[in-house]
Amino acid sequence: MPDKETLAETEELVSARVGHLSLDFPAAHAVSSLYRAANAARSYLTNTVLRPHDLTWTGFVVLWIVWVWDGRETREVAESAAISKATLTGVVRTLEARGLIRRIPGQKDRRLVNLELTPAGASLMEDLYPKFNAGEAQLVTALSQRRLRELTLGLRQIVQTTESR
């Protein structure tokens, strides 16, 4: 959906276009808001936190997964990041060229490759993640603690619904 229109304008336009159809509009509005919020958050955090470190969103996600899990096999990283293995290959090449990540061939099966952060990658994440989290806090600052908990629970329920299907 274009970023030029507000959420209200978009919902009004959609209602005018498909209002005659038998649809669950509250569900459509919720998912549309979820989609727009995710894109807005991603853009904001990319522009304010990641770009100054010359990182893309996907590059950051890959670093974060490998950092949090203290190393991961490439197919697990691709699955966790919701990207293809081909996309992961390109991202890892870039991060590897920057000295942030390294590939470790599997001990039992050399076709399997594990990813580990280099000391420079770990140092970057130690420095960067608090800044990223401060950006996250900025995005939810207008919500009361109660509304933030409700939002988190609702979003977790959506994730659990999709994971159970």
C-alpha positions in Angstrom: 0.0 0.0 0.0 1.4 3.4 -0.8 2.9 5.4 2.0 1.4 8.6 0.7 -2.1 7.9 2.0 -2.8 7.6 5.6 -4.2 4.5 7.1 -7.7 6.1 7.4 -7.6 7.2 3.8 -6.6 3.7 2.7 -9.3 2.0 4.7 -11.9 4.5 3.3 -10.8 3.8 -0.2 -10.8 0.0 0.3 -14.3 0.2 1.8 -15.5 2.2 -1.2 -14.0 -0.3 -3.6 -15.0 -3.5 -1.9 -17.8 -2.4 0.5 -20.4 -4.2 -1.5 -18.7 -7.6 -1.0 -19.4 -9.8 2.0 -16.1 -9.4 3.9 -14.8 -9.3 7.4 -13.8 -5.7 7.5 -12.5 -5.7 11.1 -10.1 -8.5 10.1 -9.1 -6.7 7.0 -8.4 -3.5 8.9 -6.5 -5.4 11.6 -4.2 -7.2 9.1 -3.8 -4.1 7.0 -2.8 -2.1 10.1 -0.4 -4.9 11.1 1.2 -4.9 7.6 1.5 -1.1 7.6 2.9 -1.0 11.1 5.5 -3.6 10.3 6.6 -1.8 7.2 6.7 1.5 9.1 8.7 0.1 11.9 11.1 -1.6 9.5 11.6 1.6 7.6 12.1 3.7 10.7 14.6 1.3 12.3 16.5 0.9 9.0 16.8 4.6 8.4 17.6 5.6 12.0 19.6 2.7 13.4 20.8 0.4 10.7 21.8 2.7 7.8 24.4 4.6 9.8 26.1 1.2 10.3 25.7 0.3 6.6 23.3 -2.6 7.4 20.2 -3.7 5.6 17.2 -5.0 7.5 17.9 -8.5 6.3 21.6 -8.2 7.2 20.7 -7.1 10.7 18.2 -10.0 11.1 20.8 -12.5 10.1 23.4 -11.1 12.5 20.8 -11.0 15.2 19.8 -14.6 14.8 23.4 -15.8 14.7 24.2 -13.6 17.7 21.3 -14.7 19.8 21.7 -18.4 19.1 25.5 -18.2 19.3 25.8 -19.7 15.9 23.3 -21.4 13.6 23.2 -23.7 10.6 22.4 -21.8 7.4 19.1 -23.4 6.7 17.9 -22.6 10.2 19.0 -19.0 9.8 17.2 -18.7 6.4 14.0 -20.2 8.0 14.2 -17.9 11.1 14.8 -14.9 8.9 12.0 -15.9 6.5 14.3 -15.6 3.5 15.4 -18.1 0.9 18.7 -19.9 1.1 19.8 -18.0 -2.0 19.0 -14.7 -0.4 20.9 -15.8 2.7 23.9 -16.7 0.6 24.1 -13.1 -0.8 23.6 -11.5 2.7 26.2 -13.8 4.2 28.7 -12.9 1.4 28.2 -9.2 2.2 28.6 -9.7 6.0 31.5 -12.0 5.5 33.3 -9.5 3.3 32.8 -6.9 6.1 34.4 -9.3 8.6 31.2 -9.7 10.7 30.3 -13.3 10.1 32.1 -16.5 9.1 31.0 -19.8 7.6 32.1 -23.0 9.4 31.7 -26.3 7.4 29.9 -29.0 9.3 32.0 -31.5 11.2 30.0 -34.6 10.1 28.5 -33.3 6.8 30.6 -30.6 5.1 27.6 -29.7 2.9 26.0 -28.2 6.0 27.4 -24.8 6.9 27.2 -23.1 10.3 27.4 -19.4 10.7 29.2 -17.7 13.5 29.8 -14.0 14.3 33.4 -12.9 14.2 34.6 -10.8 17.2 33.9 -7.7 15.1 30.3 -9.0 14.4 29.7 -9.7 18.1 31.1 -6.3 19.0 28.8 -4.6 16.5 25.8 -6.4 17.8 26.7 -5.5 21.4 26.9 -1.9 20.4 24.0 -1.8 17.9 21.3 -3.8 19.7 20.7 -1.3 22.5 20.3 1.5 19.8 17.9 -0.7 17.9 15.9 -1.4 21.1 15.9 2.4 21.8 14.3 2.8 18.4 11.8 0.1 19.2 10.9 2.0 22.4 10.4 5.2 20.4 7.9 3.4 18.2 5.7 2.4 21.1 6.2 5.4 23.3 2.6 6.6 22.8 1.1 3.4 24.2 0.4 2.9 27.8 2.0 -0.1 29.5 -1.4 -1.8 29.5 -2.0 -1.2 25.8 1.5 -2.3 25.0 0.9 -5.6 26.8 -2.4 -6.1 25.0 -0.8 -5.4 21.7 2.0 -7.8 22.4 -0.4 -10.5 23.4 -2.6 -10.0 20.4 0.4 -10.1 18.0 1.6 -13.3 19.7 -1.8 -14.8 19.2 -1.6 -14.1 15.5 1.9 -15.7 15.3 0.6 -18.7 17.2 -2.4 -19.0 14.9 -0.1 -19.0 11.8 2.4 -21.4 13.4 -0.4 -23.9 14.3 -1.7 -24.0 10.7 
